[in-house]
Structures are given as structure tokens and as C-alpha cells.
Amino acid sequence: MNSQARARAVVLGGSIAGTLAARVLSESYQDVVVVDRDKVLGVRVARKGAPHAHHAHGLHARGHLILEDLFPGLTDEVVAAGAFTTDLGRIRWIFNGRRVQPADTGLVTVAPSRPVLENHVRNRVAALPNVTYLEEHDILRLVTTGDHRRVTGVVVRRQADDTEVVLDADVVVDTTGRGSRTPAWLDELGYDRPEEERVKVGLAYTTRHYRVGPESFRGAQSIVPVASPAHPRGAFFGQLGGGVCVLSLTGVLGDHPPTDPAGFLEFARTLPVPDVYDAVRDAPALEDPVSFRFPASVRRRYERLTRFPDGLLVLGDAFCSFNPVYGQGMTVAALEVLALRELLRAGDVTPLPFFAAISKVINAPWDISVGGDLAYPGVEGPRPAKVKIANAYMARLQYAATKDPKVTEAFMRVAGLIDPPEALFKPGTVRRVLRHAFRTPEPGPSWLDTAPPAGAGPKDLPKAA
């Protein structure tokens, strides 16, 4: 597309991926319109179209760097509003029931609530003179040329009076998430749907907010007992500012954290370490537990299609939706947006080259999350030698990180999407790992097995499923 012809871009979806896309598109298009079915401007709480935003989120180190580049001063802005930042290596990580050695990595993770972070980013984008948010509008269908070879706009419906509006566009960008209708639209227009890769994890988050002081965290911003095959119940417990903290409990393969308060607390007690349970057992809760289910990671292979209508792009969860326990979604969306910016600056915004570019961005985080999921025997999927070797090595590396902060640092650089996974196989790191874990280590025991609460014997207490 000739840069002189870039009049209007329409972005479908006003969440983080859509907002970041609008920010980059504003550099190349005279007019950018973001359409969302919800009210999104000024919203600092979870909304109907993004229920997952209620739960714990973190912005990985690479994502933080990208957002700070796109929005200079954003970190200072959210910190001034009460949010926390911390070194990724200073979070209290627990792998396989053992605490990882803290490390000063220099990698910043930003930890406001997801709606608060989105609000700050969205306000920045909405303030751009060529960006407009069209709130409370339903997305109905695409508009195309007669031969369906090019998308020329989209039809939306204003919820206030059911009026249909046609938005002409030089490009339409679908960032509507897992429920994206692009596969169905392609079918209607005579194109093939993309192949889908699914990894069923049967995950559920259940979240509750508490009034908990920083003393309960003993110097950490967050406490994260990471779920593993030996300890499949996990948690994300972090400070949000103002004496409020968020606790998201996770369970996989149908072992879901309950939504009744007593059951929620009991689930927290079965985590492999007592840190989280001790912090919230007597703390005032701010609401009843709320659950969100994530059945499967889904990767739509748009890059493998041979035909696709011009003027239509797909990114974010609409392209690839990751298991959220790995915290990759926002950062991967930011990486995809950088790929979009690069192609726009080169003058090439045709779909298939764009899909090929973002597929390369997705490969490493997809391998990390899928490989981690396949470590669970109950998760269905092929386990080639590459996956088996990587998981066997990862068990050793995570154990070594409980002994050696240099291993922690190397691991956090990969988890933060700064370094590629193969960086963990550098000779120096391998030597450190094998020094502590030449053989596969046994997982650490649950605290319930070794130190039950006063007044309760081990036989009386539930064990982690």
C-alpha cells in the first residue's frame, strides 16, 4: 500500500493489543478509529468484554521496555498513581515447592492491575489527535470489494439506538481476542479458515482482593508459587498499591479453585508453601472470589494460508492465545505491534508478509508455554524428543535456581522474553545447572507434609491434588 493512500485504519477491539496497534497505526494513517462494544475510556475496573482483566497480570520485562518506548514516562506515571514496579528476579518465586534464589537482573516488571495499566495506555492513545475511540458499538461484518479480494471497511451498530454505521477503511485490524470472528468471515468470503493448534490445559483462575499490608510480603512485591506437575496448584499474590493486594489461585486439568470464600481459602492452604495462606487467612477480603476459565491455548496459523483478503490484519489473542499463567500475552502483543510498525515504515502492510513476521515473534513464547504445559502428563499433545529434553533440563534448571542466583538471572531473562530460550543452553549456564542437578531432582515437599498448622495432624489436612 502506498503511504500516500493511508487515510483510515479501523481497529476492532480496544483492549491492550488494539490500543497498542492504534498507537503504531497513528504514525502512518491520517485517521485511526478503535471500535469496542464496551465503554473503555476512563475505565479502571474489569469490564464485560474483558473479564480476565479482573485477575492478576504482570507486564514482562520486554513488554515494559516496548511500552516505555511507545509511551515515554509511562512507568513514572503508573508509579505516581500508586502502582508497584520490581526487579523480575526479586519476586519471591517458588518452583516445585522450593524458593528460587533472588537475583538483581535489572529487568523491570510493572504490576498495576490490568485495567489500571490499560487505562493509562488508552488515555495516552486517545489523546493523539488522529485517534478516535468508538465505544459501545457492536461489530457486525466486514465490507469488501465485489470480488472479496479486498476489505474496504466494517459495519458496526451503535448500541444506543441500533443504528448501523459503515466505517470505510484502508486497513481493518482484528484485535478482538479469542472470540475473533475472522475465521468465520473468511469462510463467508470464500477463503480457507486458518489451521488451529490447541493445547487443552483446563485452567481456571479464581481471584480475590484483600487488604494486606506490605509486611506480609516480607520485602517482596509479589509471591508466586508456580504450578508444576508435582504441585499443580499455583498462585499469583501481589501488591497493587494502597494496601490492596490481589490473590489469583490457579488449577489445571479441571482442578479449579472454588469461588466460595471457605473453599477459596482452603485451596490457598494446599499450596506448596504457607506464605500466601498465612498472609490472607485473617485478612479482610474486598469481594467474593471470581473465577475465569481458560480451556486451551490456541494458535491460528494464518501465516500458512495462501490466499487472504487485502486490507485485513489479525494480531493479539485473535492470532495466538497463550496459557495466561506464563504472563506472555501483553508482551507478545507489544512485539507484534513492533513488527507492524516495521512493515509500515517499509511500506509493506499486506497480510501474508505481516502474518509471517508475527509468527516468528510468537514461536519462542509459544514453545515456552506449550512445552511447560506438556510437562503435565494429563495434557494431551505430541511430545517429540525436543520437548522431553527441554522439560528434563528445565526441571534441573529450576532446582539450580534455588541454589544459584546466576541461574535465576539467566532464567528470568528468558521468562521476561529478553533472551531466546536457547540462551539457557549456553555452556556457562549448563555447567551451573549440572553442578547442582546432574540428575532430575525430586520436587520439594508441601509444607502440609512437613509443618501442619497447630491443632491439625497431617492426616486431617488436604494435600495438593
C-alpha positions, 0 to 999 in steps of 0.5 A: 500500500502506498503511504500516500493512500493511508487515510483510515485504519479501523481497529476492532477491539480496544483492549491492550493489543488494539490500543497498542496497534492504534498507537503504531497505526497513528504514525502512518494513517491520517485517521485511526478509529478503535471500535469496542462494544464496551465503554473503555475510556476512563475505565479502571475496573474489569469490564464485560468484554474483558473479564480476565482483566479482573485477575492478576497480570504482570507486564514482562520485562520486554513488554515494559521496555516496548511500552516505555518506548511507545509511551515515554514516562509511562512507568513514572506515571503508573508509579505516581498513581500508586502502582508497584514496579520490581526487579523480575528476579526479586519476586519471591518465586517458588518452583516445585515447592522450593524458593528460587534464589533472588537475583538483581537482573535489572529487568523491570516488571510493572504490576498495576492491575490490568485495567489500571495499566490499560487505562493509562495506555488508552488515555495516552492513545486517545489523546493523539489527535488522529485517534478516535475511540468508538465505544459501545458499538457492536461489530457486525461484518466486514465490507469488501470489494465485489470480488472479496479480494479486498476489505474496504471497511466494517459495519458496526451498530451503535448500541444506543439506538441500533443504528448501523454505521459503515466505517470505510477503511484502508486497513481493518485490524482484528484485535478482538481476542479469542472470540475473533470472528475472522475465521468465520468471515473468511469462510463467508468470503470464500477463503480457507479458515486458518489451521488451529493448534490447541493445547487443552490445559483446563485452567481456571483462575479464581481471584480475590482482593484483600487488604494486606499490608506490605509486611506480609510480603516480607520485602517482596512485591509479589509471591508466586508459587508456580504450578508444576506437575508435582504441585499443580496448584499455583498462585499469583499474590501481589501488591497493587498499591494502597494496601490492596493486594490481589490473590489469583489461585490457579488449577489445571486439568479441571482442578479449579479453585472454588469461588466460595470464600471457605473453599477459596481459602482452603485451596490457598492452604494446599499450596506448596508453601504457607506464605500466601495462606498465612498472609490472607487467612485473617485478612479482610477480603474486598469481594467474593472470589471470581473465577475465569476459565481458560480451556486451551491455548490456541494458535491460528496459523494464518501465516500458512494460508495462501490466499487472504483478503487485502486490507485485513490484519489479525494480531493479539489473542485473535492470532495466538492465545497463550496459557495466561499463567506464563504472563506472555500475552501483553508482551507478545502483543507489544512485539507484534505491534513492533513488527507492524510498525516495521512493515509500515515504515517499509511500506509493506502492510499486506497480510501474508508478509505481516502474518509471517513476521508475527509468527516468528515473534510468537514461536519462542513464547509459544514453545515456552508455554506449550512445552511447560504445559506438556510437562503435565502428563494429563495434557494431551499433545505430541511430545517429540524428543525436543520437548522431553529434553527441554522439560528434563533440563528445565526441571534441573534448571529450576532446582539450580535456581534455588541454589544459584542466583546466576541461574535465576538471572539467566532464567528470568531473562528468558521468562521476561522474553529478553533472551531466546530460550536457547540462551539457557543452553549456553555452556556457562549456564549448563555447567551451573545447572549440572553442578547442582542437578546432574540428575532430575531432582525430586520436587520439594515437599508441601509444607502440609507434609512437613509443618501442619498448622497447630491443632491439625495432624497431617492426616486431617489436612488436604494435600495438593491434588 
